[in-house]
């Protein structure tokens, strides 16, 4: 198997643990640094809708519940973690209808805090594909 090192070097920093698969393709990461996730664009069918600006986490700081997305119209919207498709260069969604105005997601907000409210250092926090979080201590 021949590996194109230039292609590997050109990958964005979002993936913490990208592994090479047989056949030369790249597998999606099992873990992402929160810092990398907070730099990714949100896309729907290749169209950029906004950018992730904060991570909403369970009050016990064990799970990611969703993202605070700053959309192109300058409105902040909530994206539930469960519907986010994490890619190495973007967060993708299958429908823009999964984005909720902050007034519409009361349940999540009651159960959550944000990484910035916890004063978490995003570079030290790791989010697994299932939403589990490592590297932050709840208050």
Backbone bond lengths (Angstrom), bond angles and torsions (degrees), N, CA, C in turn:
res aa  C-N    CA-C-N  psi(-1)  N-CA   C-N-CA  omega(-1)  CA-C   N-CA-C  phi
1 X - - - 1.444 - - 1.526 108.63 -
2 X 1.309 116.77 129.69 1.462 122.64 179.19 1.518 108.66 -101.30
3 X 1.331 117.05 129.64 1.453 122.30 -178.92 1.519 108.80 -106.42
4 X 1.317 116.42 129.08 1.450 122.26 177.38 1.527 108.11 -84.03
5 X 1.332 116.59 97.21 1.460 121.23 -176.24 1.516 112.65 -64.43
6 X 1.308 118.23 -32.58 1.460 120.47 177.46 1.522 110.59 -63.83
7 X 1.337 116.65 -39.89 1.468 120.09 178.03 1.523 110.38 -65.65
8 X 1.318 117.58 -38.90 1.465 121.15 178.25 1.521 110.24 -65.71
9 X 1.316 118.05 -42.86 1.470 121.41 179.21 1.525 111.95 -64.58
10 X 1.324 117.38 -27.89 1.460 121.35 -177.46 1.528 112.67 -80.41
11 X 1.342 117.79 -6.17 1.456 120.12 -179.17 1.522 110.79 -65.37
12 X 1.348 117.63 144.82 1.457 120.43 176.93 1.531 110.40 -69.33
13 X 1.335 116.93 162.08 1.455 120.35 -174.49 1.523 114.85 -79.20
14 X 1.326 119.32 8.17 1.462 120.65 -174.19 1.523 112.92 -63.50
15 X 1.306 118.43 -37.41 1.453 120.05 -175.28 1.516 110.53 -85.34
16 X 1.303 115.46 130.73 1.457 120.55 176.81 1.514 110.12 -86.44
17 X 1.332 116.87 -37.65 1.462 119.40 -174.27 1.523 111.63 -132.94
18 X 1.303 117.46 62.66 1.458 121.07 177.14 1.519 108.84 -76.86
19 X 1.335 116.55 132.94 1.456 120.99 -179.47 1.525 109.42 -116.09
20 X 1.325 115.91 145.86 1.459 120.33 175.22 1.512 109.46 -79.96
21 X 1.324 115.65 134.60 1.460 120.89 179.16 1.515 108.71 -101.51
22 X 1.322 115.20 162.02 1.458 119.87 173.28 1.516 109.43 -58.01
23 X 1.308 118.11 142.13 1.453 121.49 -178.88 1.513 112.80 92.80
24 X 1.328 117.12 -3.52 1.456 119.81 174.31 1.509 115.78 87.39
25 X 1.366 118.76 -1.62 1.450 119.89 178.37 1.510 111.13 -79.87
26 X 1.314 117.17 170.35 1.459 121.31 178.52 1.517 109.78 -110.84
27 X 1.313 116.15 132.19 1.454 122.60 176.80 1.525 108.25 -85.77
28 X 1.319 117.04 146.67 1.455 119.74 176.50 1.512 109.51 -66.58
29 X 1.300 116.77 153.12 1.456 121.97 -177.04 1.518 111.24 -68.72
30 X 1.322 115.28 151.13 1.452 121.70 173.14 1.523 110.50 -88.16
31 X 1.331 116.60 -22.94 1.453 122.81 -179.19 1.525 109.65 -135.84
32 X 1.322 114.94 149.25 1.466 121.68 177.85 1.518 108.08 -134.00
33 X 1.308 117.10 142.20 1.464 118.33 171.79 1.524 106.54 -74.15
34 X 1.327 115.94 142.92 1.469 119.51 178.11 1.523 110.06 -60.75
35 X 1.326 115.98 -35.76 1.468 120.54 178.76 1.529 110.67 -58.99
36 X 1.324 116.61 -42.99 1.462 120.15 179.34 1.524 111.29 -67.76
37 X 1.335 117.60 -40.83 1.461 120.65 179.10 1.525 111.23 -62.79
38 X 1.329 116.02 -33.98 1.469 120.03 -178.62 1.516 112.84 -78.98
39 X 1.315 117.12 2.03 1.462 119.88 175.65 1.523 112.23 -110.40
40 X 1.331 116.41 -1.49 1.470 119.95 -174.59 1.525 112.71 -85.14
41 X 1.330 115.87 144.33 1.462 119.30 172.69 1.532 110.29 -76.61
42 X 1.322 116.31 155.99 1.462 122.53 172.49 1.521 106.90 -100.01
43 X 1.333 116.12 126.73 1.470 119.96 -177.38 1.520 111.86 -126.72
44 X 1.323 114.15 146.95 1.460 123.61 171.77 1.516 106.66 -127.70
45 X 1.327 116.09 115.15 1.471 122.26 -177.93 1.523 112.48 50.05
46 X 1.325 116.13 41.54 1.458 121.46 177.64 1.514 115.33 84.44
47 X 1.325 117.67 -6.16 1.467 121.78 -179.98 1.523 108.53 -94.32
48 X 1.326 116.40 125.61 1.460 120.07 179.29 1.520 110.03 -77.09
49 X 1.341 115.91 121.42 1.459 121.55 -179.34 1.518 112.87 -98.29
50 X 1.330 116.73 -22.62 1.452 120.35 -177.96 1.516 110.24 172.08
51 X 1.345 115.13 -163.99 1.466 121.35 -179.53 1.520 109.58 -136.98
52 X 1.305 115.01 146.91 1.452 121.54 175.78 1.531 108.68 -73.78
53 X 1.350 116.51 128.28 1.463 119.36 -179.02 1.524 113.14 -119.67
54 X 1.333 117.68 -14.52 1.467 120.49 175.76 1.520 108.37 -158.36
55 X 1.317 114.33 160.94 1.458 121.80 -179.09 1.515 107.88 -115.39
56 X 1.327 116.91 124.43 1.453 120.71 175.20 1.518 108.19 -88.38
57 X 1.329 116.05 129.20 1.458 121.11 -176.07 1.523 108.97 -126.34
58 X 1.340 115.59 155.83 1.459 121.05 176.00 1.525 108.45 -59.87
59 X 1.315 116.91 149.71 1.466 120.80 -177.67 1.525 112.88 -57.14
60 X 1.338 117.35 -28.68 1.468 118.94 177.30 1.527 111.68 -84.55
61 X 1.326 117.69 4.37 1.474 125.38 175.00 1.521 113.47 60.54
62 X 1.339 117.10 30.61 1.458 119.70 179.65 1.522 113.53 -102.92
63 X 1.335 118.09 -18.53 1.464 121.35 -176.00 1.524 111.46 -140.14
64 X 1.317 114.67 144.30 1.459 120.75 171.12 1.525 107.66 -82.42
65 X 1.317 117.00 129.70 1.457 121.47 179.24 1.520 111.76 -100.25
66 X 1.326 117.44 -26.84 1.452 119.33 179.83 1.511 112.10 172.37
67 X 1.317 114.38 -174.09 1.454 122.40 -176.65 1.521 110.55 -119.17
68 X 1.318 116.37 145.18 1.458 122.69 166.40 1.523 104.64 -90.16
69 X 1.326 115.88 114.99 1.468 121.90 -177.08 1.531 108.71 -106.54
70 X 1.312 116.13 125.07 1.462 121.03 172.02 1.523 106.43 -89.90
71 X 1.329 115.34 110.36 1.464 120.80 -174.48 1.525 111.39 -86.02
72 X 1.318 115.05 169.14 1.459 121.71 -177.59 1.511 113.74 -61.18
73 X 1.341 117.89 -23.86 1.465 120.72 178.06 1.529 111.39 -89.10
74 X 1.347 116.87 13.30 1.465 125.63 178.30 1.521 113.46 69.74
75 X 1.333 117.56 13.20 1.467 121.71 175.54 1.527 109.17 -93.22
76 X 1.323 115.57 143.84 1.462 120.93 174.71 1.522 107.68 -89.72
77 X 1.332 115.92 132.76 1.459 121.11 178.75 1.527 108.86 -132.59
78 X 1.317 115.06 154.67 1.457 122.05 -179.02 1.516 109.91 -97.27
79 X 1.339 115.96 131.76 1.454 122.44 175.01 1.526 107.84 -116.89
80 X 1.351 117.91 112.10 1.464 119.72 177.53 1.530 111.41 -60.00
81 X 1.319 116.50 136.96 1.457 121.55 -178.11 1.533 110.79 -58.33
82 X 1.328 117.09 -36.35 1.469 121.34 -175.30 1.526 113.48 -62.63
83 X 1.331 118.30 -23.77 1.463 120.42 -178.65 1.524 112.75 -103.29
84 X 1.325 116.28 1.32 1.470 120.67 -179.67 1.522 109.52 -85.94
85 X 1.318 116.84 126.49 1.460 122.19 173.93 1.524 107.58 -96.01
86 X 1.331 115.90 105.52 1.464 120.59 -177.24 1.515 110.00 -79.60
87 X 1.306 116.05 122.46 1.459 123.21 176.40 1.516 108.21 -116.84
88 X 1.324 116.78 172.16 1.463 118.85 -178.51 1.524 112.90 -72.19
89 X 1.334 117.94 -19.40 1.462 119.88 -177.14 1.524 114.05 -125.73
90 X 1.345 117.86 3.67 1.464 120.45 -177.86 1.522 110.32 -169.65
91 X 1.320 114.46 164.01 1.456 122.04 165.82 1.518 104.35 -101.90
92 X 1.321 116.90 125.51 1.458 120.00 -177.56 1.520 110.26 -113.29
93 X 1.331 115.04 147.83 1.454 120.83 176.02 1.525 108.45 -127.89
94 X 1.329 115.31 156.05 1.463 119.85 -179.05 1.519 112.80 -90.91
95 X 1.339 116.20 -14.49 1.459 120.52 177.53 1.526 108.88 -155.31
96 X 1.323 117.97 139.13 1.467 119.39 176.00 1.527 112.15 -69.49
97 X 1.327 117.29 -11.16 1.463 120.92 179.89 1.525 112.56 -70.79
98 X 1.340 117.68 -12.04 1.464 120.22 177.87 1.526 111.91 -78.69
99 X 1.324 117.74 -12.91 1.466 121.80 176.51 1.525 109.26 -78.63
100 X 1.326 116.71 128.08 1.460 121.19 -177.63 1.520 110.14 -111.51
101 X 1.333 116.10 138.71 1.460 119.37 170.95 1.523 106.96 -64.82
102 X 1.314 117.40 148.83 1.462 119.81 -175.91 1.525 112.58 -60.22
103 X 1.319 119.12 -25.78 1.454 121.00 176.38 1.519 113.36 -71.33
104 X 1.336 117.62 -16.98 1.463 122.66 -175.58 1.522 114.07 -96.11
105 X 1.291 118.30 0.13 1.463 117.23 -174.18 1.523 112.14 -121.51
106 X 1.317 115.50 42.13 1.455 121.96 -177.69 1.519 114.05 -51.86
107 X 1.332 118.03 -41.69 1.462 120.60 -179.38 1.520 110.79 -58.25
108 X 1.326 117.03 -47.75 1.456 120.10 -178.66 1.528 111.15 -63.99
109 X 1.313 116.74 -41.52 1.458 120.05 -176.78 1.528 111.25 -67.20
110 X 1.344 116.76 -34.46 1.458 120.00 176.98 1.524 111.55 -66.94
111 X 1.314 116.90 -30.43 1.455 122.20 -176.79 1.518 113.02 -95.63
112 X 1.324 117.27 1.44 1.465 119.56 -168.89 1.521 112.64 -130.84
113 X 1.305 112.61 164.34 1.448 122.97 165.88 1.529 104.79 -133.91
114 X 1.294 118.55 179.66 1.460 119.51 179.10 1.525 109.73 -114.20
115 X 1.298 114.77 158.97 1.459 120.07 177.24 1.524 109.57 -58.78
116 X 1.329 117.24 -40.54 1.467 119.44 -179.72 1.531 111.53 -67.48
117 X 1.348 118.29 -34.72 1.462 120.63 176.82 1.524 111.33 -66.78
118 X 1.320 117.06 -32.77 1.461 121.52 177.91 1.520 111.95 -79.74
119 X 1.332 115.88 -4.25 1.462 122.04 -175.80 1.522 110.92 56.87
120 X 1.319 114.89 33.94 1.460 119.13 178.41 1.515 111.09 -72.89
121 X 1.305 115.66 137.48 1.459 120.82 174.41 1.524 106.87 -79.25
122 X 1.316 117.01 107.32 1.460 121.64 -173.72 1.524 112.61 -56.74
123 X 1.317 117.85 -30.36 1.453 120.85 -179.50 1.514 113.05 -69.64
124 X 1.337 117.10 -21.09 1.457 121.02 -178.70 1.520 112.85 -97.86
125 X 1.325 117.90 -11.02 1.456 122.54 -177.60 1.525 109.53 -93.23
126 X 1.331 115.44 134.13 1.462 121.47 179.55 1.523 108.35 -117.50
127 X 1.339 116.53 132.36 1.459 123.17 178.47 1.524 107.76 -112.37
128 X 1.335 115.69 124.53 1.460 120.13 177.55 1.526 109.46 -84.43
129 X 1.330 116.43 163.64 1.468 121.74 -177.74 1.529 112.34 -56.69
130 X 1.342 117.47 -30.65 1.463 119.90 -179.28 1.526 112.66 -85.42
131 X 1.336 117.58 0.84 1.451 121.71 178.40 1.527 114.11 97.41
132 X 1.310 117.99 -6.10 1.462 120.61 176.80 1.517 109.61 -63.64
133 X 1.333 116.03 144.99 1.460 121.12 -177.77 1.516 109.97 -118.91
134 X 1.318 115.02 139.13 1.466 122.55 174.30 1.521 107.91 -125.37
135 X 1.330 116.30 145.37 1.457 120.18 172.15 1.501 115.99 97.43
136 X 1.348 118.02 12.54 1.462 119.79 176.67 1.516 108.45 -136.58
137 X 1.318 115.40 143.09 1.453 121.26 -179.46 1.520 108.60 -109.58
138 X 1.350 117.52 129.90 1.464 118.74 179.02 1.525 110.92 -68.15
139 X 1.323 114.82 155.76 1.474 120.06 178.70 1.506 109.95 -78.01
